[in-house]
Amino acid sequence: MKLFLDTGNIKDIETYCAIGIIDGVTTNPSLMAKEPGDPRAITKRICQIVQGPVSAEVIATDVDGMIREGKDLATIDPHVVIKVPFGKAGVQACKALRAEGIRVNVTLVFSPTQALLAAKVGATYVSPFVGRLDDIATDGMELIRQIVDVYENYDFETEVLVASVRSPMHVAIAGQMGADICTCPPAVIEAMFKHPLTDSGIERFLKDWDDAKGAKA
């Protein structure tokens, strides 16, 4: 399963890409608004660092606006993927952009039927938001299972990109279900490295080594 980083922060992207675990980045207007500087320049820099898919989201909500903005964002760098919100306008814009060879990430997906419609117009990625479903006492990961099951029945090339990830458990379950990608905030990626038994094991190894060296002295 591929791991994307869900952030617009250059420092975090540099840090985790240097480890060699990040395959792409997703951004949105909220994330980009937190970063100082020109959003286009930030997006370009992210593409240069990641050398993989980087989702940049449109602000427009109408079909023509999404298409126009999507085409413009796509000129920033060949790695840019245009992110559009699900809906009639988003689906139409996705079809038009895909017809011009522009990759599209359809976001804010909350049902398997929405994912089906996105796939039918050639979406490169579909982004179901599992954490937001969990917030309203609905099983977000069950949605992932449903979408994966639907896609496996057909020849859709759309990849399932699990979004609104809140914990490493979301990542683990997504992998078990066969999702293609998880996009995670830096805090979740950091948490994936942690386990108390790993920490205590290292401490024990070091103590044993120090004790052994002391005994030989």
N, CA, C and O of each residue as an XYZ file, in Angstrom:
868
protein
N       0.839     -1.199      0.000
C       0.000      0.000      0.000
C       0.877      1.254      0.000
O       1.863      1.331      0.734
N       0.517      2.220     -0.816
C       1.273      3.463     -0.870
C       0.872      4.382      0.285
O      -0.272      4.372      0.740
N       1.836      5.171      0.746
C       1.587      6.150      1.793
C       1.791      7.557      1.238
O       2.848      7.876      0.695
N       0.766      8.388      1.381
C       0.868      9.794      1.027
C       0.897     10.594      2.328
O       0.384     10.146      3.353
N       1.493     11.764      2.276
C       1.518     12.670      3.416
C       0.471     13.749      3.190
O       0.440     14.371      2.128
N      -0.379     13.975      4.170
C      -1.475     14.936      4.045
C      -1.082     16.236      4.743
O      -1.381     16.439      5.920
N      -0.418     17.098      4.007
C       0.088     18.341      4.580
C       0.582     19.260      3.470
O       0.812     18.832      2.339
N       0.740     20.530      3.820
C       1.383     21.458      2.904
C       2.685     21.977      3.471
O       3.295     22.892      2.919
N       3.115     21.378      4.595
C       4.299     21.855      5.291
C       5.580     21.283      4.673
O       5.802     20.072      4.685
N       6.398     22.156      4.147
C       7.610     21.736      3.443
C       8.564     20.975      4.362
O       9.138     19.965      3.953
N       8.740     21.445      5.593
C       9.664     20.795      6.519
C       9.250     19.358      6.794
O      10.084     18.452      6.770
N       7.952     19.147      7.058
C       7.472     17.785      7.314
C       7.652     16.897      6.088
O       8.036     15.734      6.207
N       7.375     17.447      4.919
C       7.512     16.671      3.684
C       8.964     16.286      3.449
O       9.253     15.149      3.077
N       9.876     17.222      3.663
C      11.303     16.912      3.513
C      11.736     15.830      4.500
O      12.490     14.923      4.147
N      11.259     15.932      5.730
C      11.655     14.988      6.783
C      11.254     13.558      6.448
O      12.077     12.645      6.512
N       9.986     13.367      6.090
C       9.497     12.002      5.892
C       9.862     11.448      4.511
O      10.015     10.237      4.352
N      10.000     12.317      3.525
C      10.462     11.841      2.218
C      11.909     11.359      2.306
O      12.291     10.415      1.614
N      12.709     11.998      3.146
C      14.111     11.601      3.292
C      14.234     10.188      3.860
O      15.224      9.503      3.603
N      13.251      9.754      4.619
C      13.272      8.396      5.174
C      13.008      7.361      4.089
O      13.469      6.224      4.178
N      12.260      7.766      3.060
C      12.000      6.856      1.939
C      10.674      6.132      2.000
O      10.506      5.097      1.355
N       9.715      6.661      2.774
C       8.435      5.960      2.957
C       7.263      6.654      2.285
O       6.165      6.099      2.248
N       7.465      7.851      1.755
C       6.360      8.647      1.221
C       6.304      8.543     -0.300
O       7.304      8.754     -0.987
N       5.118      8.214     -0.816
C       4.921      8.039     -2.259
C       4.252      9.237     -2.922
O       4.295      9.369     -4.145
N       3.640     10.105     -2.134
C       2.932     11.245     -2.691
C       2.457     12.156     -1.579
O       2.682     11.885     -0.400
N       1.798     13.238     -1.960
C       1.297     14.224     -0.983
C      -0.097     14.662     -1.398
O      -0.391     14.809     -2.584
N      -0.957     14.871     -0.396
C      -2.257     15.487     -0.660
C      -2.321     16.806      0.096
O      -1.893     16.901      1.247
N      -2.856     17.812     -0.561
C      -3.073     19.100      0.090
C      -4.536     19.486     -0.117
O      -5.255     18.854     -0.891
N      -4.954     20.514      0.574
C      -6.273     21.102      0.362
C      -6.183     22.569      0.735
O      -5.175     22.989      1.304
N      -7.198     23.364      0.435
C      -7.111     24.800      0.734
C      -6.858     25.102      2.209
O      -6.140     26.050      2.530
N      -7.437     24.311      3.106
C      -7.237     24.537      4.540
C      -5.776     24.330      4.924
O      -5.206     25.125      5.671
N      -5.172     23.259      4.410
C      -3.770     22.980      4.713
C      -2.848     24.040      4.123
O      -1.904     24.484      4.777
N      -3.124     24.439      2.894
C      -2.262     25.418      2.231
C      -2.374     26.791      2.874
O      -1.420     27.569      2.870
N      -3.561     27.086      3.431
C      -3.755     28.389      4.078
C      -2.901     28.537      5.335
O      -2.640     29.655      5.778
N      -2.467     27.423      5.907
C      -1.632     27.454      7.107
C      -0.173     27.785      6.802
O       0.589     28.147      7.698
N       0.209     27.659      5.531
C       1.621     27.823      5.164
C       1.894     29.219      4.610
O       1.137     29.710      3.773
N       2.965     29.860      5.069
C       3.310     31.184      4.543
C       3.862     31.092      3.125
O       4.580     30.151      2.788
N       3.524     32.063      2.313
C       4.056     32.091      0.956
C       2.998     31.828     -0.096
O       1.826     31.615      0.215
N       3.429     31.847     -1.338
C       2.550     31.655     -2.486
C       2.196     30.180     -2.633
O       3.092     29.344     -2.747
N       0.902     29.843     -2.633
C       0.498     28.439     -2.742
C       1.047     27.732     -3.975
O       1.381     26.549     -3.909
N       1.144     28.438     -5.096
C       1.671     27.815     -6.312
C       3.145     27.463     -6.131
O       3.587     26.386     -6.533
N       3.895     28.368     -5.528
C       5.320     28.109     -5.296
C       5.501     26.957     -4.308
O       6.409     26.140     -4.457
N       4.632     26.899     -3.304
C       4.707     25.802     -2.330
C       4.398     24.472     -3.019
O       5.079     23.471     -2.795
N       3.371     24.478     -3.853
C       3.002     23.256     -4.582
C       4.144     22.789     -5.473
O       4.437     21.595     -5.538
N       4.786     23.723     -6.157
C       5.917     23.383     -7.016
C       7.044     22.778     -6.200
O       7.648     21.790     -6.618
N       7.334     23.354     -5.044
C       8.410     22.843     -4.203
C       8.079     21.440     -3.693
O       8.952     20.573     -3.633
N       6.825     21.223     -3.329
C       6.408     19.895     -2.871
C       6.637     18.866     -3.974
O       7.145     17.775     -3.716
N       6.266     19.210     -5.187
C       6.460     18.293     -6.328
C       7.938     17.957     -6.515
O       8.294     16.811     -6.790
N       8.787     18.960     -6.364
C      10.224     18.743     -6.535
C      10.768     17.800     -5.467
O      11.655     16.992     -5.741
N      10.239     17.902     -4.255
C      10.708     17.053     -3.161
C      10.198     15.626     -3.325
O      10.963     14.668     -3.214
N       8.910     15.494     -3.587
C       8.252     14.184     -3.563
C       8.547     13.366     -4.818
O       8.768     12.157     -4.749
N       8.547     14.043     -5.963
C       8.709     13.347     -7.245
C       7.657     12.236     -7.380
O       7.936     11.145     -7.878
N       6.452     12.550     -6.924
C       5.309     11.639     -7.000
C       4.035     12.464     -7.037
O       4.105     13.693     -7.076
N       2.864     11.818     -7.026
C       1.603     12.544     -7.135
C       1.415     13.555     -6.006
O       1.631     13.237     -4.837
N       1.010     14.779     -6.364
C       0.734     15.831     -5.387
C      -0.639     16.417     -5.701
O      -0.817     17.078     -6.724
N      -1.597     16.177     -4.833
C      -2.961     16.670     -5.067
C      -3.074     18.140     -4.697
O      -2.747     18.535     -3.578
N      -3.539     18.943     -5.642
C      -3.810     20.363     -5.426
C      -5.293     20.600     -5.705
O      -5.785     20.257     -6.780
N      -6.000     21.181     -4.745
C      -7.461     21.248     -4.840
C      -7.959     22.562     -5.420
O      -7.415     23.629     -5.134
N      -8.997     22.470     -6.235
C      -9.642     23.655     -6.791
C     -10.476     24.344     -5.716
O     -10.915     23.714     -4.754
N     -10.685     25.630     -5.892
C     -11.534     26.405     -4.992
C     -12.936     26.548     -5.572
O     -13.915     26.622     -4.830
N     -13.030     26.585     -6.893
C     -14.316     26.770     -7.576
C     -15.286     25.640     -7.244
O     -14.875     24.523     -6.929
N     -16.586     25.953     -7.319
C     -17.621     24.948     -7.066
C     -18.498     24.681     -8.283
O     -19.342     23.785     -8.251
N     -18.310     25.448     -9.353
C     -19.071     25.227    -10.579
C     -18.212     24.473    -11.591
O     -16.985     24.475    -11.491
N     -18.854     23.833    -12.559
C     -18.141     22.981    -13.518
C     -17.064     23.749    -14.274
O     -15.901     23.347    -14.293
N     -17.462     24.867    -14.903
C     -16.506     25.623    -15.713
C     -15.343     26.135    -14.871
O     -14.191     26.124    -15.306
N     -15.666     26.587    -13.649
C     -14.620     27.092    -12.769
C     -13.640     26.003    -12.373
O     -12.430     26.229    -12.347
N     -14.164     24.811    -12.061
C     -13.288     23.693    -11.696
C     -12.381     23.304    -12.854
O     -11.190     23.055    -12.667
N     -12.949     23.256    -14.041
C     -12.148     22.883    -15.216
C     -11.060     23.920    -15.474
O      -9.897     23.578    -15.689
N     -11.453     25.179    -15.449
C     -10.496     26.254    -15.698
C      -9.382     26.252    -14.651
O      -8.201     26.336    -14.986
N      -9.773     26.157    -13.388
C      -8.786     26.165    -12.314
C      -7.927     24.904    -12.342
O      -6.724     24.956    -12.086
N      -8.555     23.774    -12.655
C      -7.824     22.518    -12.735
C      -6.750     22.561    -13.811
O      -5.625     22.113    -13.588
N      -7.088     23.091    -14.963
C      -6.115     23.206    -16.049
C      -4.948     24.106    -15.638
O      -3.792     23.839    -15.966
N      -5.273     25.162    -14.924
C      -4.234     26.090    -14.495
C      -3.307     25.436    -13.473
O      -2.086     25.554    -13.577
N      -3.877     24.754    -12.494
C      -3.060     24.084    -11.480
C      -2.169     23.008    -12.098
O      -1.049     22.779    -11.642
N      -2.675     22.357    -13.131
C      -1.913     21.285    -13.777
C      -0.655     21.801    -14.462
O       0.253     21.022    -14.750
N      -0.590     23.096    -14.724
C       0.603     23.664    -15.373
C       1.746     23.885    -14.387
O       2.875     24.155    -14.796
N       1.461     23.772    -13.100
C       2.503     24.016    -12.095
C       3.624     23.000    -12.215
O       4.802     23.352    -12.154
N       3.248     21.726    -12.387
C       4.242     20.653    -12.434
C       3.565     19.384    -12.946
O       2.379     19.183    -12.684
N       4.280     18.528    -13.661
C       3.684     17.279    -14.159
C       3.201     16.348    -13.051
O       2.379     15.469    -13.311
N       3.688     16.517    -11.828
C       3.271     15.644    -10.732
C       1.944     16.063    -10.106
O       1.388     15.327     -9.292
N       1.436     17.222    -10.472
C       0.200     17.716     -9.859
C      -1.004     16.883    -10.294
O      -1.188     16.589    -11.475
N      -1.816     16.514     -9.305
C      -3.098     15.848     -9.524
C      -4.173     16.825     -9.072
O      -4.069     17.406     -7.991
N      -5.192     17.010     -9.880
C      -6.229     17.980     -9.555
C      -7.266     17.350     -8.630
O      -7.826     16.296     -8.931
N      -7.508     18.001     -7.522
C      -8.455     17.514     -6.518
C      -9.762     18.288     -6.666
O      -9.779     19.515     -6.577
N     -10.855     17.563     -6.892
C     -12.172     18.193     -7.008
C     -13.125     17.546     -6.009
O     -13.023     16.346     -5.753
N     -14.051     18.322     -5.438
C     -15.010     17.745     -4.500
C     -16.077     16.949     -5.238
O     -16.478     17.309     -6.345
N     -16.536     15.857     -4.614
C     -17.583     15.069     -5.235
C     -18.865     15.891     -5.357
O     -19.131     16.779     -4.547
N     -19.640     15.581     -6.374
C     -20.914     16.241     -6.661
C     -21.119     16.229     -8.165
O     -20.234     15.809     -8.910
N     -22.270     16.682     -8.613
C     -22.516     16.691    -10.055
C     -21.469     17.522    -10.785
O     -20.952     17.117    -11.826
N     -21.166     18.691    -10.225
C     -20.165     19.557    -10.867
C     -18.792     18.896    -10.842
O     -18.067     18.927    -11.836
N     -18.435     18.299     -9.706
C     -17.131     17.657     -9.595
C     -16.981     16.483    -10.543
O     -15.918     16.287    -11.133
N     -18.039     15.704    -10.688
C     -17.993     14.552    -11.596
C     -17.850     15.016    -13.040
O     -17.070     14.446    -13.804
N     -18.596     16.042    -13.413
C     -18.485     16.581    -14.774
C     -17.096     17.145    -15.031
O     -16.507     16.924    -16.090
N     -16.583     17.874    -14.050
C     -15.245     18.448    -14.204
C     -14.198     17.352    -14.305
O     -13.252     17.460    -15.084
N     -14.368     16.302    -13.519
C     -13.437     15.171    -13.566
C     -13.405     14.569    -14.969
O     -12.332     14.309    -15.514
N     -14.559     14.352    -15.539
C     -14.618     13.757    -16.881
C     -13.919     14.643    -17.907
O     -13.179     14.153    -18.760
N     -14.160     15.959    -17.817
C     -13.561     16.885    -18.770
C     -12.043     16.952    -18.606
O     -11.313     16.968    -19.598
N     -11.569     16.992    -17.375
C     -10.135     17.063    -17.136
C      -9.439     15.775    -17.550
O      -8.346     15.808    -18.115
N     -10.070     14.645    -17.271
C      -9.487     13.358    -17.662
C      -9.407     13.236    -19.177
O      -8.483     12.617    -19.705
N     -10.379     13.827    -19.881
C     -10.371     13.789    -21.345
C      -9.156     14.519    -21.910
O      -8.739     14.265    -23.040
N      -8.596     15.422    -21.120
C      -7.407     16.154    -21.549
C      -6.129     15.570    -20.954
O      -5.057     16.170    -21.045
N      -6.257     14.387    -20.342
C      -5.080     13.714    -19.813
C      -4.625     14.209    -18.458
O      -3.508     13.912    -18.035
N      -5.469     14.959    -17.770
C      -5.120     15.493    -16.455
C      -5.634     14.545    -15.372
O      -6.813     14.193    -15.367
N      -4.767     14.135    -14.466
C      -5.168     13.226    -13.397
C      -6.033     13.956    -12.362
O      -5.819     15.130    -12.062
N      -7.022     13.215    -11.826
C      -7.993     13.836    -10.919
C      -8.197     12.976     -9.677
O      -8.319     11.754     -9.760
N      -8.231     13.637     -8.536
C      -8.546     13.019     -7.250
C      -9.912     13.548     -6.825
O     -10.043     14.732     -6.512
N     -10.934     12.684     -6.807
C     -12.275     13.095     -6.385
C     -12.370     12.895     -4.877
O     -12.256     11.776     -4.376
N     -12.582     14.002     -4.161
C     -12.516     13.988     -2.709
C     -13.903     14.167     -2.083
O     -14.895     14.376     -2.781
N     -13.947     14.081     -0.761
C     -15.196     14.186      0.007
C     -16.201     13.125     -0.414
O     -17.373     13.417     -0.650
N     -15.727     11.902     -0.501
C     -16.574     10.753     -0.852
C     -16.998     10.047      0.436
O     -16.169      9.749      1.296
N     -18.308      9.785      0.556
C     -18.832      9.195      1.783
C     -19.748      7.997      1.554
O     -20.400      7.527      2.487
N     -19.800      7.501      0.316
C     -20.624      6.311      0.062
C     -20.037      5.534     -1.108
O     -19.323      6.102     -1.934
N     -20.333      4.229     -1.184
C     -19.819      3.434     -2.303
C     -20.422      3.852     -3.631
O     -19.781      3.695     -4.671
N     -21.636      4.379     -3.625
C     -22.232      4.825     -4.887
C     -21.544      6.082     -5.406
O     -21.388      6.249     -6.616
N     -21.133      6.965     -4.501
C     -20.361      8.129     -4.935
C     -19.036      7.682     -5.545
O     -18.602      8.213     -6.567
N     -18.405      6.709     -4.915
C     -17.137      6.184     -5.439
C     -17.337      5.541     -6.803
O     -16.470      5.642     -7.672
N     -18.462      4.886     -6.993
C     -18.780      4.263     -8.278
C     -18.901      5.313     -9.372
O     -18.359      5.145    -10.465
N     -19.612      6.398     -9.077
C     -19.785      7.460    -10.077
C     -18.453      8.107    -10.437
O     -18.206      8.419    -11.602
N     -17.599      8.307     -9.443
C     -16.278      8.894     -9.708
C     -15.454      7.988    -10.611
O     -14.772      8.455    -11.523
N     -15.524      6.682    -10.347
C     -14.768      5.729    -11.163
C     -15.286      5.690    -12.594
O     -14.508      5.521    -13.533
N     -16.582      5.844    -12.763
C     -17.178      5.771    -14.102
C     -16.712      6.900    -15.010
O     -16.712      6.748    -16.232
N     -16.315      8.034    -14.430
C     -15.817      9.137    -15.267
C     -14.292      9.174    -15.280
O     -13.698     10.149    -15.739
N     -13.656      8.109    -14.777
C     -12.213      7.978    -14.935
C     -11.353      8.613    -13.879
O     -10.179      8.883    -14.131
N     -11.899      8.866    -12.686
C     -11.091      9.452    -11.617
C      -9.816      8.632    -11.401
O      -9.861      7.402    -11.393
N      -8.705      9.301    -11.231
C      -7.446      8.621    -10.941
C      -7.463      8.078     -9.515
O      -7.035      6.954     -9.251
N      -7.966      8.900     -8.615
C      -8.100      8.513     -7.212
C      -9.491      8.901     -6.719
O     -10.091      9.862     -7.201
N      -9.988      8.141     -5.757
C     -11.203      8.513     -5.048
C     -10.849      8.550     -3.568
O     -10.224      7.625     -3.050
N     -11.253      9.629     -2.885
C     -10.835      9.840     -1.498
C     -12.014      9.768     -0.530
O     -12.682     10.775     -0.295
N     -12.278      8.578      0.036
C     -13.284      8.457      1.088
C     -12.712      8.947      2.418
O     -11.566      8.652      2.756
N     -13.521      9.697      3.167
C     -13.070     10.319      4.414
C     -13.518      9.478      5.610
O     -14.648      9.613      6.079
N     -12.640      8.619      6.096
C     -13.041      7.667      7.136
C     -13.197      8.332      8.509
O     -14.124      8.006      9.251
N     -12.311      9.245      8.845
C     -12.374      9.877     10.157
C     -13.639     10.677     10.363
O     -14.208     10.676     11.455
N     -14.082     11.360      9.325
C     -15.289     12.172      9.470
C     -16.533     11.296      9.632
O     -17.497     11.694     10.285
N     -16.505     10.115      9.041
C     -17.603      9.176      9.268
C     -17.566      8.656     10.706
O     -18.603      8.549     11.360
N     -16.373      8.338     11.189
C     -16.242      7.907     12.579
C     -16.784      8.971     13.531
O     -17.375      8.645     14.561
N     -16.582     10.246     13.184
C     -17.022     11.349     14.041
C     -18.534     11.380     14.229
O     -19.026     11.897     15.233
N     -19.275     10.827     13.267
C     -20.742     10.820     13.387
C     -21.258      9.407     13.674
O     -22.367      9.036     13.291
N     -20.418      8.640     14.356
C     -20.782      7.293     14.817
C     -21.129      6.344     13.676
O     -22.021      5.504     13.795
N     -20.394      6.499     12.550
C     -20.518      5.592     11.409
C     -19.142      4.962     11.167
O     -18.117      5.630     11.308
N     -19.124      3.693     10.806
C     -17.863      2.984     10.616
C     -17.206      3.397      9.305
O     -17.596      2.936      8.233
N     -16.205      4.273      9.399
C     -15.537      4.761      8.196
C     -14.822      3.666      7.438
O     -14.807      3.681      6.207
N     -14.230      2.714      8.141
C     -13.479      1.657      7.474
C     -14.397      0.680      6.748
O     -13.969      0.026      5.797
N     -15.635      0.571      7.174
C     -16.595     -0.260      6.442
C     -16.826      0.311      5.047
O     -17.030     -0.436      4.090
N     -16.794      1.630      4.937
C     -16.917      2.264      3.616
C     -15.763      1.846      2.715
O     -15.967      1.596      1.527
N     -14.566      1.769      3.257
C     -13.417      1.348      2.454
C     -13.631     -0.066      1.938
O     -13.383     -0.348      0.766
N     -14.083     -0.941      2.799
C     -14.346     -2.327      2.382
C     -15.356     -2.369      1.251
O     -15.180     -3.114      0.287
N     -16.418     -1.573      1.358
C     -17.458     -1.555      0.328
C     -16.919     -1.057     -1.011
O     -17.218     -1.631     -2.058
N     -16.131      0.006     -0.974
C     -15.586      0.559     -2.219
C     -14.617     -0.423     -2.868
O     -14.670     -0.648     -4.077
N     -13.735     -1.002     -2.066
C     -12.784     -1.985     -2.602
C     -13.536     -3.151     -3.230
O     -13.157     -3.621     -4.303
N     -14.590     -3.625     -2.581
C     -15.383     -4.740     -3.116
C     -16.023     -4.376     -4.453
O     -16.010     -5.175     -5.390
N     -16.581     -3.172     -4.540
C     -17.220     -2.727     -5.785
C     -16.195     -2.649     -6.908
O     -16.434     -3.154     -8.005
N     -15.064     -2.023     -6.641
C     -14.051     -1.837     -7.676
C     -13.486     -3.173     -8.171
O     -13.157     -3.318     -9.348
N     -13.380     -4.136     -7.270
C     -12.813     -5.427     -7.665
C     -13.729     -6.200     -8.617
O     -13.280     -7.120     -9.302
N     -15.002     -5.829     -8.659
C     -15.944     -6.520     -9.541
C     -15.846     -6.047    -10.985
O     -16.416     -6.667    -11.882
N     -15.125     -4.951    -11.215
C     -15.097     -4.347    -12.547
C     -13.663     -4.019    -12.963
O     -12.713     -4.395    -12.276
N     -13.511     -3.328    -14.073
C     -12.177     -3.014    -14.591
C     -11.775     -1.570    -14.300
O     -10.972     -0.992    -15.032
N     -12.320     -0.989    -13.247
C     -11.977      0.390    -12.904
C     -10.493      0.500    -12.576
O      -9.928     -0.354    -11.893
N      -9.879      1.558    -13.071
C      -8.478      1.823    -12.755
C      -8.332      2.810    -11.602
O      -7.219      3.082    -11.153
N      -9.449      3.343    -11.124
C      -9.437      4.302    -10.019
C      -8.851      3.658     -8.760
O      -9.226      2.546     -8.389
N      -7.935      4.365     -8.113
C      -7.325      3.856     -6.884
C      -8.054      4.416     -5.659
O      -8.473      5.573     -5.642
N      -8.194      3.569     -4.639
C      -8.858      3.965     -3.400
C      -7.833      4.622     -2.483
O      -6.891      3.978     -2.020
N      -8.030      5.913     -2.229
C      -7.114      6.715     -1.434
C      -7.812      7.054     -0.111
O      -8.661      7.944     -0.057
N      -7.452      6.351      0.926
C      -8.110      6.527      2.231
C      -7.664      7.846      2.845
O      -6.472      8.073      3.055
N      -8.641      8.725      3.134
C      -8.351     10.059      3.647
C      -9.017     10.276      5.002
O      -9.785      9.438      5.473
N      -8.713     11.404      5.614
C      -9.198     11.717      6.969
C      -8.772     10.610      7.932
O      -9.561     10.127      8.744
N      -7.516     10.229      7.819
C      -6.941      9.163      8.648
C      -6.550      9.752      9.999
O      -5.864     10.771     10.071
N      -6.993      9.100     11.062
C      -6.786      9.643     12.404
C      -5.783      8.861     13.248
O      -5.287      9.376     14.250
N      -5.479      7.629     12.857
C      -4.597      6.817     13.686
C      -3.940      5.722     12.857
O      -4.404      5.423     11.757
N      -2.863      5.114     13.368
C      -2.248      3.991     12.671
C      -3.206      2.825     12.452
O      -3.033      2.053     11.509
N      -4.216      2.687     13.312
C      -5.177      1.603     13.139
C      -5.937      1.751     11.827
O      -6.216      0.756     11.157
N      -6.274      2.980     11.454
C      -6.908      3.208     10.158
C      -6.014      2.698      9.025
O      -6.497      2.089      8.071
N      -4.715      2.952      9.139
C      -3.771      2.528      8.106
C      -3.702      1.009      8.039
O      -3.727      0.426      6.955
N      -3.614      0.371      9.206
C      -3.506     -1.085      9.252
C      -4.737     -1.758      8.650
O      -4.620     -2.704      7.872
N      -5.914     -1.261      9.018
C      -7.147     -1.864      8.508
C      -7.284     -1.617      7.007
O      -7.723     -2.499      6.269
N      -6.907     -0.411      6.553
C      -6.954     -0.112      5.124
C      -6.073     -1.070      4.335
O      -6.445     -1.517      3.250
N      -4.904     -1.382      4.886
C      -4.020     -2.330      4.229
C      -4.618     -3.720      4.176
O      -4.489     -4.412      3.166
N      -5.268     -4.139      5.246
C      -5.906     -5.447      5.281
C      -7.047     -5.538      4.274
O      -7.313     -6.604      3.720
N      -7.717     -4.416      4.041
C      -8.862     -4.395      3.130
C      -8.446     -4.260      1.668
O      -9.269     -4.432      0.769
N      -7.187     -3.955      1.431
C      -6.718     -3.838      0.057
C      -6.825     -2.458     -0.550
O      -6.798     -2.319     -1.773
N      -6.948     -1.425      0.284
C      -6.946     -0.060     -0.242
C      -5.593      0.220     -0.897
O      -4.570     -0.332     -0.491
N      -5.601      1.071     -1.901
C      -4.370      1.342     -2.648
C      -3.436      2.298     -1.922
O      -2.215      2.154     -1.981
N      -4.025      3.285     -1.233
C      -3.241      4.373     -0.658
C      -3.889      4.826      0.648
O      -5.111      4.798      0.789
N      -3.063      5.239      1.592
C      -3.526      5.995      2.762
C      -2.802      7.331      2.749
O      -1.584      7.376      2.580
N      -3.542      8.420      2.927
C      -2.883      9.707      3.081
C      -3.021     10.122      4.532
O      -4.125     10.187      5.072
N      -1.883     10.403      5.159
C      -1.841     10.581      6.607
C      -1.214     11.918      6.988
O      -0.265     12.367      6.346
N      -1.744     12.553      8.031
C      -1.042     13.722      8.560
C       0.269     13.294      9.193
O       0.421     12.127      9.556
N       1.224     14.211      9.336
C       2.518     13.838      9.906
C       2.415     13.141     11.265
O       3.209     12.246     11.554
N       1.456     13.532     12.096
C       1.325     12.926     13.425
C       1.031     11.438     13.339
O       1.515     10.661     14.162
N       0.238     11.032     12.346
C      -0.086      9.606     12.189
C       1.134      8.846     11.674
O       1.416      7.742     12.140
N       1.852      9.419     10.728
C       3.074      8.774     10.245
C       4.052      8.582     11.404
O       4.660      7.520     11.543
N       4.199      9.612     12.230
C       5.109      9.525     13.368
C       4.662      8.425     14.330
O       5.490      7.676     14.848
N       3.360      8.330     14.567
C       2.833      7.315     15.480
C       3.062      5.905     14.961
O       3.159      4.962     15.746
N       3.148      5.753     13.639
C       3.373      4.429     13.058
C       4.744      3.863     13.426
O       4.950      2.650     13.393
N       5.670      4.738     13.773
C       6.999      4.288     14.175
C       7.037      3.801     15.620
O       7.973      3.112     16.026
N       6.016      4.161     16.389
C       6.072      3.955     17.831
C       5.432      2.636     18.261
O       4.382      2.242     17.754
N       6.086      1.966     19.205
C       5.490      0.844     19.925
C       6.262      0.695     21.232
O       7.493      0.683     21.223
N       5.548      0.581     22.365
C       6.257      0.513     23.657
C       7.210     -0.670     23.758
O       8.237     -0.578     24.430
N       6.884     -1.781     23.098
C       7.772     -2.937     23.176
C       9.051     -2.735     22.366
O      10.105     -3.268     22.713
N       8.951     -1.964     21.289
C      10.166     -1.619     20.540
C      11.083     -0.760     21.405
O      12.285     -1.010     21.494
N      10.493      0.266     22.049
C      11.283      1.165     22.894
C      11.921      0.413     24.059
O      13.108      0.577     24.339
N      11.122     -0.414     24.734
C      11.666     -1.151     25.885
C      12.689     -2.188     25.440
O      13.644     -2.468     26.164
N      12.494     -2.763     24.244
C      13.455     -3.733     23.717
C      14.805     -3.106     23.459
O      15.840     -3.691     23.778
N      14.799     -1.896     22.871
C      16.063     -1.200     22.614
C      16.762     -0.862     23.925
O      17.975     -1.021     24.060
N      15.964     -0.389     24.895
C      16.543     -0.069     26.203
C      17.183     -1.312     26.831
O      18.261     -1.231     27.420
N      16.512     -2.459     26.701
C      17.039     -3.698     27.279
C      18.336     -4.124     26.594
O      19.301     -4.511     27.254
N      18.347     -4.047     25.242
C      19.555     -4.418     24.506
C      20.742     -3.548     24.930
O      21.847     -4.049     25.138
N      20.501     -2.250     25.053
C      21.579     -1.326     25.416
C      22.069     -1.594     26.842
O      23.267     -1.552     27.120
N      21.114     -1.870     27.740
C      21.500     -2.162     29.122
C      22.328     -3.447     29.197
O      23.343     -3.505     29.892
N      21.875     -4.482     28.466
C      22.619     -5.751     28.462
C      24.032     -5.555     27.923
O      24.995     -6.135     28.425
N      24.132     -4.711     26.873
C      25.442     -4.451     26.272
C      26.358     -3.726     27.249
O      27.532     -4.068     27.395
N      25.793     -2.708     27.921
C      26.585     -1.958     28.888
C      27.002     -2.850     30.059
O      28.131     -2.756     30.541
N      26.089     -3.719     30.519
C      26.411     -4.626     31.624
C      27.521     -5.593     31.222
O      28.426     -5.885     32.003
N      27.428     -6.085     29.978
C      28.431     -7.047     29.494
C      29.799     -6.386     29.391
O      30.808     -6.992     29.753
N      29.842     -5.160     28.905
C      31.128     -4.455     28.791
C      31.694     -4.160     30.178
O      32.906     -4.213     30.385
N      30.799     -3.845     31.137
C      31.247     -3.575     32.494
C      31.822     -4.793     33.160
O      32.773     -4.695     33.936
N      31.243     -5.961     32.858
C      31.729     -7.208     33.456
C      33.115     -7.587     32.958
O      33.885     -8.233     33.669
N      33.433     -7.172     31.704
C      34.722     -7.512     31.116
C      35.820     -6.548     31.542
O      37.010     -6.835     31.408
N      35.397     -5.400     32.058
C      36.387     -4.380     32.409
C      37.233     -4.799     33.621
O      38.113     -4.052     34.047
